[in-house]
């Protein structure tokens, strides 16, 4: 019995079938690799969520510390301003004390000296 199919065509079809089979296997391997990679990426997401939550907690703590430091800064600035005011007032007090003592000495010296105009 002779075959109706030309052996060259049969060989070509078998060769193309083999190539298609290999291409299908290659696509299957790629799909599996892609799925594995996606599963690995997805398995990282819960860890990332935990890390993000931890970072958010740290940021909140840092914001509290910053707010506290700002309040401390304001308090220190007010204290410094108050200290400067006290220092200024003390300088004024010392000046007026010295001036008072100088004037008191001048008045005392005027009391002790006889007035030449009155004798005269």
C-alpha positions as YAML, in Angstrom:
chain: A
units: angstrom
residues:
- id: 1
  name: UNK
  ca: [0.00, 0.00, 0.00]
- id: 2
  name: UNK
  ca: [1.35, 3.31, -1.00]
- id: 3
  name: UNK
  ca: [0.88, 6.35, 1.10]
- id: 4
  name: UNK
  ca: [-1.03, 9.28, -0.30]
- id: 5
  name: UNK
  ca: [1.05, 11.68, 1.76]
- id: 6
  name: UNK
  ca: [4.33, 12.74, 0.33]
- id: 7
  name: UNK
  ca: [7.16, 11.71, 2.71]
- id: 8
  name: UNK
  ca: [8.71, 15.21, 2.47]
- id: 9
  name: UNK
  ca: [5.45, 16.77, 3.60]
- id: 10
  name: UNK
  ca: [5.05, 14.17, 6.28]
- id: 11
  name: UNK
  ca: [8.56, 14.92, 7.51]
- id: 12
  name: UNK
  ca: [7.82, 18.69, 7.42]
- id: 13
  name: UNK
  ca: [4.61, 18.21, 9.41]
- id: 14
  name: UNK
  ca: [6.38, 16.05, 11.97]
- id: 15
  name: UNK
  ca: [9.15, 18.63, 12.28]
- id: 16
  name: UNK
  ca: [6.64, 21.47, 12.73]
- id: 17
  name: UNK
  ca: [4.69, 19.35, 15.23]
- id: 18
  name: UNK
  ca: [7.87, 18.81, 17.20]
- id: 19
  name: UNK
  ca: [8.63, 22.56, 17.13]
- id: 20
  name: UNK
  ca: [5.09, 23.39, 18.28]
- id: 21
  name: UNK
  ca: [5.32, 20.81, 21.06]
- id: 22
  name: UNK
  ca: [8.62, 22.33, 22.25]
- id: 23
  name: UNK
  ca: [7.14, 25.85, 22.04]
- id: 24
  name: UNK
  ca: [4.14, 24.72, 24.13]
- id: 25
  name: UNK
  ca: [6.46, 23.14, 26.72]
- id: 26
  name: UNK
  ca: [8.56, 26.33, 26.80]
- id: 27
  name: UNK
  ca: [5.43, 28.45, 27.29]
- id: 28
  name: UNK
  ca: [4.32, 26.13, 30.09]
- id: 29
  name: UNK
  ca: [7.72, 26.50, 31.82]
- id: 30
  name: UNK
  ca: [7.56, 30.28, 31.47]
- id: 31
  name: UNK
  ca: [4.02, 30.34, 32.85]
- id: 32
  name: UNK
  ca: [5.10, 28.23, 35.84]
- id: 33
  name: UNK
  ca: [8.12, 30.47, 36.45]
- id: 34
  name: UNK
  ca: [5.93, 33.55, 36.19]
- id: 35
  name: UNK
  ca: [3.39, 32.10, 38.61]
- id: 36
  name: UNK
  ca: [6.15, 31.17, 41.05]
- id: 37
  name: UNK
  ca: [7.61, 34.67, 40.87]
- id: 38
  name: UNK
  ca: [4.16, 36.21, 41.41]
- id: 39
  name: UNK
  ca: [3.51, 33.95, 44.38]
- id: 40
  name: UNK
  ca: [6.84, 34.97, 45.90]
- id: 41
  name: UNK
  ca: [5.97, 38.65, 45.39]
- id: 42
  name: UNK
  ca: [2.56, 38.12, 46.95]
- id: 43
  name: UNK
  ca: [4.07, 36.32, 49.92]
- id: 44
  name: UNK
  ca: [6.17, 39.43, 50.61]
- id: 45
  name: UNK
  ca: [3.09, 41.69, 50.79]
- id: 46
  name: UNK
  ca: [2.02, 40.64, 54.31]
- id: 47
  name: UNK
  ca: [5.55, 41.35, 55.53]
- id: 48
  name: UNK
  ca: [5.44, 44.73, 53.80]
- id: 49
  name: UNK
  ca: [2.15, 45.51, 55.51]
- id: 50
  name: UNK
  ca: [3.74, 44.75, 58.87]
- id: 51
  name: UNK
  ca: [6.75, 46.88, 58.00]
- id: 52
  name: UNK
  ca: [4.53, 49.76, 56.90]
- id: 53
  name: UNK
  ca: [2.55, 49.54, 60.13]
- id: 54
  name: UNK
  ca: [5.78, 49.59, 62.16]
- id: 55
  name: UNK
  ca: [7.06, 52.57, 60.21]
- id: 56
  name: UNK
  ca: [3.79, 54.41, 60.74]
- id: 57
  name: UNK
  ca: [4.09, 53.78, 64.49]
- id: 58
  name: UNK
  ca: [7.65, 55.10, 64.45]
- id: 59
  name: UNK
  ca: [6.57, 58.19, 62.51]
- id: 60
  name: UNK
  ca: [3.79, 58.84, 65.03]
- id: 61
  name: UNK
  ca: [6.27, 58.51, 67.91]
- id: 62
  name: UNK
  ca: [8.70, 60.87, 66.19]
- id: 63
  name: UNK
  ca: [5.92, 63.39, 65.60]
- id: 64
  name: UNK
  ca: [5.09, 63.25, 69.31]
- id: 65
  name: UNK
  ca: [8.75, 63.80, 70.19]
- id: 66
  name: UNK
  ca: [8.96, 66.73, 67.76]
- id: 67
  name: UNK
  ca: [5.83, 68.30, 69.25]
- id: 68
  name: UNK
  ca: [7.25, 67.87, 72.74]
- id: 69
  name: UNK
  ca: [10.56, 69.41, 71.70]
- id: 70
  name: UNK
  ca: [8.75, 72.37, 70.15]
- id: 71
  name: UNK
  ca: [6.91, 72.97, 73.43]
- id: 72
  name: UNK
  ca: [10.20, 72.71, 75.34]
- id: 73
  name: UNK
  ca: [11.77, 75.20, 72.93]
- id: 74
  name: UNK
  ca: [8.94, 77.68, 73.46]
- id: 75
  name: UNK
  ca: [9.22, 77.28, 77.24]
- id: 76
  name: UNK
  ca: [12.99, 77.85, 77.11]
- id: 77
  name: UNK
  ca: [12.58, 80.90, 74.90]
- id: 78
  name: UNK
  ca: [10.07, 82.33, 77.37]
- id: 79
  name: UNK
  ca: [12.44, 81.59, 80.26]
- id: 80
  name: UNK
  ca: [15.33, 83.27, 78.45]
- id: 81
  name: UNK
  ca: [13.16, 86.28, 77.68]
- id: 82
  name: UNK
  ca: [12.09, 86.38, 81.33]
- id: 83
  name: UNK
  ca: [15.71, 86.08, 82.47]
- id: 84
  name: UNK
  ca: [16.69, 88.92, 80.14]
- id: 85
  name: UNK
  ca: [13.90, 91.06, 81.54]
- id: 86
  name: UNK
  ca: [14.98, 90.25, 85.11]
- id: 87
  name: UNK
  ca: [18.58, 91.10, 84.23]
- id: 88
  name: UNK
  ca: [17.48, 94.38, 82.66]
- id: 89
  name: UNK
  ca: [15.42, 95.26, 85.72]
- id: 90
  name: UNK
  ca: [18.32, 94.41, 88.03]
- id: 91
  name: UNK
  ca: [20.61, 96.73, 86.03]
- id: 92
  name: UNK
  ca: [18.03, 99.51, 86.28]
- id: 93
  name: UNK
  ca: [17.70, 98.90, 90.02]
- id: 94
  name: UNK
  ca: [21.47, 99.07, 90.50]
- id: 95
  name: UNK
  ca: [21.65, 102.28, 88.48]
- id: 96
  name: UNK
  ca: [18.90, 103.94, 90.50]
- id: 97
  name: UNK
  ca: [20.44, 102.72, 93.77]
- id: 98
  name: UNK
  ca: [23.80, 104.27, 92.85]
- id: 99
  name: UNK
  ca: [22.10, 107.44, 91.69]
- id: 100
  name: UNK
  ca: [20.11, 107.59, 94.93]
- id: 101
  name: UNK
  ca: [23.25, 107.15, 96.98]
- id: 102
  name: UNK
  ca: [25.06, 109.84, 94.97]
- id: 103
  name: UNK
  ca: [22.17, 112.26, 95.42]
- id: 104
  name: UNK
  ca: [21.94, 111.39, 99.12]
- id: 105
  name: UNK
  ca: [25.65, 112.12, 99.53]
- id: 106
  name: UNK
  ca: [25.25, 115.41, 97.67]
- id: 107
  name: UNK
  ca: [22.33, 116.43, 99.89]
- id: 108
  name: UNK
  ca: [24.27, 115.49, 103.03]
- id: 109
  name: UNK
  ca: [27.25, 117.53, 101.91]
- id: 110
  name: UNK
  ca: [24.98, 120.51, 101.26]
- id: 111
  name: UNK
  ca: [23.54, 120.28, 104.78]
- id: 112
  name: UNK
  ca: [26.94, 120.39, 106.42]
- id: 113
  name: UNK
  ca: [28.28, 123.43, 104.52]
- id: 114
  name: UNK
  ca: [27.17, 126.80, 105.76]
- id: 115
  name: UNK
  ca: [25.62, 128.89, 103.10]
- id: 116
  name: UNK
  ca: [27.88, 131.87, 102.34]
- id: 117
  name: UNK
  ca: [25.04, 133.90, 100.91]
- id: 118
  name: UNK
  ca: [23.06, 133.77, 104.12]
- id: 119
  name: UNK
  ca: [25.99, 135.12, 106.25]
- id: 120
  name: UNK
  ca: [26.72, 137.91, 104.18]
...
